[in-house]
Amino acid sequence: MKGTVLICCFLSLLILQATAEEEGEGEEIPSVLRDRSHIDETLRLATEEKAGDYAAALERLRKIYHTSIKPMEQAYKYNELRQHEISDGEITSKPMVLFLGPWSVGKSSMINYLLGMHDSPYQLYTGAEPTTSEFTVIMHGEKIRSVEGIVMAADSSRSFSPLEKFGQNFLEKLIGIEMPHKLLERVTFVDTPGIIENRKQQERGYPFNDVCQWFIDRADLIFVVFDPTKLDVGLELEMLFRQLKGRESQIRIILNKADNLATQDLMRVYGALFWSLAPLINVTEPPRVYVSSFWPYDYAPDTSRELFKREEISLLEDLNQVIENRMENKIAFIRQHGIRVRIHGLLVDRYVQTFKEKMSFFSDPELVFKEIVDDPDKFYIFKSILAKTNVSKFDLPNRDAYRDFFGINPVTNFKPLAAQCSYMGGCLLDKIEKAITNELPALLSSINSGKQPGLSSCEATGCGEKPKNRYRKN
């Protein structure tokens, strides 16, 4: 009996000691806030930008897209091939910065720190456990308010209306936060649910990877955040890096919470991070890695404070570069999209022409076209495009994609390019080639030279010139 009492007393003492240690640890949480003046200085938030010139350039870009690129996009149903429809909201949207990574590595804390939302009623919730279960879009607004995902998808003026295709379960996991902030006038942040490797992604209730791909395709800068305790790579993280393939120039790796480690341990963790990510990033030049602690409290004592401060300023300069180049990036994005639409139109035209050449009075249309679409090389579909145009072979799409494309859209639904001309509207191919080779580069030059972007001479006065159809035999 005495032994039992002694054991109980001993356990009680251990519990009291553990409680005291926990309380002591709670008192050790740093309460000294870090100076944030370098954020405003590096991002130049105090300077006024020329909103009029930027708005004029956006309007000019929107006009070029609608008059020169979208008509061919609609005529040959390009969106059914790439599943990427460009809306006016996407053209006029601000640069998007996407935060990805495992759970509780500091993604939400980093956004709170950059926006100065610490200890405010609208800060993003953070904690040691998985806390973010929604895709949270932080954007500029006249007043502080939250916007439901259903409302965001229904508003055509925003760039998030295409997200409706992922279903109502996802829209319930999408939330927007609007606030009047100088940085949010120039950029939009997107916080994502943390990757949890021991949970099947099917349990999320919506296509998580597809949603991530949608945001990845539209992000101007992608921060993949890690901390020293979560460097292991599982199936879901590996899948995420597969989705990032081709976007390596936008990726920045962040090793967060670095002030929790001594210098020697930090070097080992840095090497372990590269060792874990090396098989996933198959590029000659690895992405830039930033090592610091991105939260509002002061750095831990006896750590590389100057190094962390320089790394933080370097990251802010990287972010500022994206903001400064946002118009150039928009023009480059629309031009790249126009090139893809042009290639698609040329390929569909070649399929249509080949089909008409091979058809005879006694032929079965379905069998004839099945032979063409199953073996396009036999009919020089892709090789003829390379031979007759300045299209690069590296820009040609996957040939199997056209088997699926024509499985949904019969070839008889499309007209050849020679028939896609009108007296008032001109020829689709001429207009898109003019946009790619002349109009978009000219708009880019006007931005770089500081000139006011305006209408071309033909748009201002009307050329009244009859369009030439290069495909019609004289």
C-alpha positions in Angstrom: 0.0 0.0 0.0 2.8 2.4 0.9 4.5 1.5 -2.4 1.4 2.4 -4.3 1.1 5.8 -2.4 4.8 6.5 -3.2 4.3 5.7 -6.9 1.2 8.0 -7.0 3.2 10.8 -5.3 6.1 10.4 -7.7 3.7 10.5 -10.7 2.1 13.6 -9.3 5.5 15.3 -9.0 6.3 14.4 -12.6 3.0 15.8 -13.8 3.6 19.0 -11.8 7.1 19.3 -13.1 6.0 18.7 -16.7 3.3 21.4 -16.3 5.8 23.8 -14.9 8.1 23.2 -17.8 5.3 23.7 -20.3 4.4 27.0 -18.6 8.1 28.0 -18.7 8.2 27.1 -22.4 5.2 29.2 -23.0 6.9 32.1 -21.4 9.9 31.6 -23.6 7.9 32.4 -26.8 9.6 35.5 -28.2 7.5 38.6 -27.6 9.9 41.1 -29.2 8.6 42.0 -32.7 10.9 42.3 -35.6 11.4 45.6 -37.4 9.4 45.6 -40.7 10.6 48.8 -42.3 12.7 46.9 -44.8 9.6 45.3 -46.3 8.0 48.6 -47.2 11.4 49.9 -48.4 12.3 46.9 -50.6 8.8 46.6 -52.1 8.6 50.4 -52.6 5.2 50.5 -51.1 5.5 54.3 -50.4 6.0 55.1 -54.1 3.0 56.0 -56.3 2.7 54.0 -59.6 1.3 55.3 -62.8 -2.1 53.6 -62.7 -3.3 55.3 -65.9 -0.5 53.9 -68.1 -1.0 50.5 -66.7 -4.7 50.5 -67.2 -4.3 51.7 -70.8 -1.8 48.9 -71.5 -4.2 46.4 -70.1 -7.0 47.7 -72.2 -4.8 47.5 -75.3 -3.8 43.9 -74.4 -7.4 42.9 -73.9 -8.4 44.4 -77.2 -5.6 42.5 -79.1 -6.7 39.2 -77.5 -10.4 39.7 -78.3 -9.9 40.8 -81.9 -6.9 38.7 -83.0 -6.6 35.6 -80.9 -10.0 34.7 -79.5 -11.7 34.3 -82.9 -9.4 31.5 -83.9 -9.6 30.1 -80.4 -13.4 29.8 -80.7 -13.4 28.7 -84.4 -11.2 25.7 -83.7 -12.4 25.0 -80.1 -8.9 25.4 -78.6 -10.3 25.4 -75.0 -11.4 21.8 -75.4 -7.8 20.8 -76.2 -6.0 22.7 -73.4 -8.8 23.3 -70.9 -7.5 26.8 -70.3 -10.0 29.6 -71.1 -8.7 33.1 -70.7 -11.2 35.5 -69.3 -11.1 39.3 -69.0 -10.6 38.8 -65.3 -7.4 36.8 -65.9 -6.0 39.4 -68.3 -6.6 42.3 -65.8 -5.8 40.3 -62.7 -2.8 41.2 -60.5 0.3 38.9 -60.3 -0.5 35.8 -58.2 1.9 34.5 -55.6 1.2 30.8 -54.6 2.3 29.2 -51.3 2.7 25.4 -51.4 4.3 22.9 -49.0 3.8 20.5 -46.2 1.5 21.3 -43.2 2.6 23.7 -40.5 5.8 24.8 -42.2 4.9 28.5 -41.8 3.0 29.4 -45.1 0.2 31.3 -43.3 2.6 32.9 -40.9 4.7 34.1 -43.8 1.7 35.8 -45.4 0.7 37.4 -42.0 4.3 38.7 -41.7 4.5 40.2 -45.2 1.1 41.9 -44.8 1.6 42.9 -41.1 -1.5 41.1 -40.0 0.0 39.7 -36.8 -2.3 40.1 -33.8 -5.0 41.6 -36.0 -8.6 40.2 -36.1 -8.2 39.1 -39.7 -4.8 37.3 -39.5 -4.6 33.8 -41.0 -4.9 31.2 -38.3 -1.7 29.4 -37.6 -0.6 26.5 -35.3 1.6 23.5 -34.8 -1.2 21.2 -36.1 -2.6 21.2 -39.6 -4.6 24.4 -39.6 -5.3 25.5 -43.2 -7.9 23.3 -44.9 -9.0 25.8 -47.4 -7.5 27.5 -50.4 -7.4 31.1 -49.1 -7.1 34.0 -51.6 -5.9 37.3 -50.0 -6.6 40.2 -52.3 -7.2 43.9 -52.3 -10.5 45.5 -51.3 -11.9 48.8 -50.1 -12.7 47.2 -46.7 -11.9 44.1 -44.7 -14.3 41.3 -45.5 -14.3 37.6 -46.3 -15.8 36.3 -49.6 -17.3 32.8 -50.0 -15.9 30.6 -52.7 -19.3 30.4 -54.4 -19.5 34.2 -54.6 -15.9 34.3 -56.0 -16.7 31.8 -58.7 -20.0 33.5 -59.7 -18.3 36.9 -60.1 -17.2 37.1 -63.8 -15.1 40.2 -63.1 -12.7 38.1 -61.0 -10.3 35.6 -62.5 -11.6 32.7 -60.3 -14.8 32.0 -62.2 -13.3 28.9 -63.9 -12.9 27.2 -60.5 -16.6 26.4 -60.6 -15.8 23.3 -62.7 -14.2 21.6 -59.7 -17.6 21.3 -58.0 -19.4 22.6 -55.0 -17.3 20.6 -52.5 -14.3 22.5 -53.6 -16.0 25.9 -53.5 -16.9 25.3 -49.9 -13.1 25.0 -49.3 -12.3 28.2 -51.2 -12.4 31.5 -49.3 -11.3 35.0 -50.2 -10.1 37.8 -47.8 -10.3 41.4 -49.0 -8.4 44.2 -47.2 -7.1 47.6 -48.0 -3.3 47.1 -48.2 -0.7 48.8 -50.4 1.0 45.5 -51.3 -2.3 43.9 -52.2 -2.9 46.6 -54.7 -0.1 45.1 -56.7 -0.2 41.4 -55.9 -2.6 38.6 -54.8 -1.5 35.9 -52.3 -2.9 32.3 -52.3 -2.5 30.1 -49.3 -3.0 26.4 -49.9 -3.8 23.4 -47.6 -0.7 21.7 -46.3 0.4 18.4 -47.8 -0.3 15.6 -45.4 1.4 12.4 -46.7 -0.4 10.0 -44.4 -3.9 11.0 -45.7 -5.3 9.9 -49.0 -6.0 12.8 -51.2 -9.3 11.3 -52.2 -10.5 12.0 -48.7 -10.4 15.8 -49.4 -13.7 15.5 -51.3 -12.5 17.4 -54.4 -9.7 16.9 -57.0 -6.9 18.5 -55.0 -4.2 18.0 -57.6 -6.3 19.4 -60.4 -7.1 22.5 -58.3 -3.4 22.9 -57.5 -2.6 22.7 -61.2 -5.1 25.4 -61.9 -3.4 27.8 -59.5 0.1 26.7 -60.7 -0.7 27.5 -64.3 -1.7 31.0 -63.3 0.9 31.8 -60.7 3.6 34.3 -61.4 5.7 33.2 -58.4 5.5 29.9 -56.5 6.9 29.6 -53.0 7.4 26.0 -51.9 8.0 26.2 -48.1 9.7 23.7 -45.9 11.0 23.7 -42.4 13.8 21.7 -40.8 11.5 19.0 -39.4 9.5 18.3 -42.6 12.1 17.4 -45.3 10.7 14.0 -46.2 9.2 13.6 -49.6 6.1 11.4 -49.9 3.8 10.6 -52.8 1.6 13.7 -52.6 4.7 16.0 -52.6 6.2 14.1 -55.4 3.0 14.5 -57.4 3.1 18.2 -56.7 6.6 18.6 -58.1 5.5 16.7 -61.2 2.8 19.3 -61.6 5.4 22.1 -61.3 7.4 20.7 -64.2 8.0 23.4 -66.8 7.4 26.2 -64.2 10.9 25.9 -62.7 11.6 29.6 -63.4 8.7 30.6 -61.1 9.6 28.3 -58.2 11.4 29.5 -55.1 12.3 27.1 -52.3 12.0 28.5 -48.8 13.7 26.8 -45.8 11.7 28.4 -43.0 12.2 28.5 -39.2 15.9 28.4 -39.8 16.7 30.3 -36.6 15.6 27.2 -34.6 18.9 25.5 -35.6 22.6 26.1 -34.8 24.7 27.0 -37.8 26.3 23.6 -38.2 22.9 21.8 -38.0 21.5 24.3 -40.5 24.2 23.4 -43.0 23.3 19.7 -42.6 19.6 20.4 -43.0 20.2 22.6 -46.1 22.2 19.7 -47.7 19.4 17.2 -46.7 16.8 19.5 -48.4 18.7 19.5 -51.7 19.2 15.7 -51.4 15.5 15.2 -51.0 14.5 17.5 -53.8 17.2 16.6 -56.4 15.2 13.7 -57.9 12.1 15.9 -58.2 13.6 18.9 -60.0 15.3 17.8 -63.2 16.8 21.0 -64.4 20.3 22.2 -65.0 20.0 25.2 -62.7 18.4 24.5 -59.4 15.7 26.8 -58.0 16.7 29.6 -55.7 16.6 28.6 -52.0 16.0 31.2 -49.3 17.0 30.4 -45.7 15.4 32.5 -43.0 12.6 32.7 -40.5 9.5 34.4 -41.9 7.4 35.4 -39.0 6.9 38.7 -37.0 9.0 37.8 -34.0 12.7 38.6 -33.6 15.3 36.0 -34.5 16.4 33.5 -31.9 19.6 34.5 -30.0 23.0 33.2 -31.2 21.8 32.6 -34.8 23.0 34.1 -38.1 20.8 37.2 -37.9 22.6 39.1 -40.7 22.4 36.1 -43.0 18.7 35.7 -42.4 18.0 39.4 -42.9 19.9 39.4 -46.2 18.0 36.3 -47.4 14.7 38.0 -46.5 15.6 41.2 -48.4 16.7 39.0 -51.4 13.3 37.3 -51.4 11.5 40.6 -51.2 13.5 41.9 -54.1 12.5 38.8 -56.0 8.9 39.5 -55.2 9.2 43.1 -56.2 10.7 42.1 -59.6 7.6 40.1 -60.3 5.4 43.1 -59.4 7.5 45.5 -61.5 7.4 43.1 -64.5 3.7 42.2 -64.2 2.7 44.0 -67.5 5.6 42.4 -69.4 4.6 39.0 -68.0 1.0 39.5 -69.1 2.0 40.4 -72.6 4.4 37.4 -72.8 1.6 35.1 -71.4 -0.9 36.2 -74.0 1.6 36.0 -76.8 2.5 32.4 -75.7 -1.1 31.6 -75.7 -1.6 33.1 -79.1 1.3 31.0 -80.5 -0.4 27.8 -79.2 -3.8 28.8 -80.6 -2.1 29.5 -84.0 -0.4 26.1 -84.0 -3.7 24.4 -83.1 -5.5 26.2 -85.9 -2.8 25.2 -88.4 -3.0 21.5 -87.3 -6.8 21.4 -87.4 -6.7 23.0 -90.9 -4.2 20.3 -92.0 -6.4 17.5 -90.7 -9.4 19.0 -92.5 -7.5 19.4 -95.8 -6.1 15.8 -95.6 -9.6 14.4 -94.9 -11.0 16.2 -97.9 -8.2 15.0 -100.2 -8.6 11.4 -99.1 -12.4 11.3 -99.3 -14.1 9.9 -102.4 -17.6 9.2 -103.4 -17.4 5.6 -102.2 -15.4 6.2 -99.0 -16.6 5.8 -95.5 -15.9 9.1 -93.7 -15.4 7.6 -90.3 -12.9 5.0 -91.5 -11.0 7.5 -93.6 -10.6 9.9 -90.7 -9.8 7.2 -88.2 -6.9 6.2 -90.4 -5.7 9.8 -90.5 -6.0 10.5 -86.8 -4.5 7.1 -85.8 -1.4 7.6 -87.9 -0.8 11.3 -88.6 2.8 10.8 -89.6 1.6 8.6 -92.6 -0.1 11.7 -94.0 2.6 14.2 -92.9 0.2 16.2 -90.7 2.8 17.5 -88.3 5.8 17.4 -90.7 3.9 19.6 -93.2 3.3 22.2 -90.5 7.1 22.3 -89.7 8.0 22.5 -93.4 5.5 25.3 -94.4 5.6 27.5 -91.3 8.1 28.9 -88.8 6.6 26.7 -86.0 9.3 25.0 -83.8 9.0 21.2 -83.5 9.4 21.7 -79.7 6.1 23.7 -79.7 4.0 21.0 -81.4 1.4 19.5 -79.0 1.0 15.8 -78.2 -0.3 13.9 -81.2 -2.5 11.6 -79.0 -4.3 14.7 -77.8 -5.9 15.2 -81.2 -7.3 11.6 -81.2 -9.3 12.6 -78.1 -10.0 16.1 -79.5 -11.5 14.8 -82.7 -13.3 12.0 -80.8 -15.4 14.8 -79.3 -15.4 17.2 -82.2 -16.0 15.7 -85.6 -13.7 16.9 -88.3 -16.7 17.9 -90.4 -17.5 20.6 -87.9 -14.5 22.7 -88.9 -13.8 24.9 -91.9 -10.4 25.1 -93.4 -8.4 28.3 -92.8 -9.0 29.4 -96.4 -12.7 29.7 -95.6 -12.1 31.7 -92.3 -12.0 35.1 -94.0 -14.4 37.9 -94.2 -14.4 41.3 -96.0 -14.8 43.3 -92.8 -13.1 41.1 -90.3 -10.1 39.8 -92.4 -8.6 36.4 -92.1 -8.2 34.6 -88.8 -4.7 33.5 -89.5 -3.5 36.9 -90.7 -4.9 38.6 -87.6 -3.3 36.2 -85.1 0.0 36.3 -86.9 -0.1 40.1 -86.9 -0.8 40.0 -83.2 2.1 37.6 -82.5 4.7 39.3 -84.7 3.8 43.0 -84.6 1.1 44.1 -82.1 2.2 42.4 -78.9 5.9 43.1 -79.4 5.0 46.8 -80.2 2.9 46.9 -77.0 5.9 45.5 -75.0 8.2 48.1 -76.6 5.9 50.9 -75.6 5.8 49.7 -72.0 9.6 49.4 -71.8 10.1 52.8 -73.4 7.6 54.5 -71.2 5.4 55.6 -74.1 1.6 55.7 -73.8 0.2 52.5 -75.5 -2.4 53.5 -78.1 -4.3 52.1 -81.0 -2.6 51.1 -84.2 -3.2 53.4 -87.2 -5.7 50.9 -88.8 -7.7 50.7 -85.6 -7.8 54.4 -85.1 -8.8 55.4 -88.7 -9.8 52.2 -90.4 -7.6 51.1 -93.3 -10.5 50.0 -95.5 -8.2 47.5 -97.2 -9.6 44.3 -98.6 -8.1 41.3 -96.9 -5.9 39.1 -98.9 -6.5 35.4 -98.7 -3.2 33.7 -99.2 -4.9 30.2 -99.3 -7.1 31.0 -102.3 -5.7 30.1 -105.7 -5.5 32.9 -108.2 
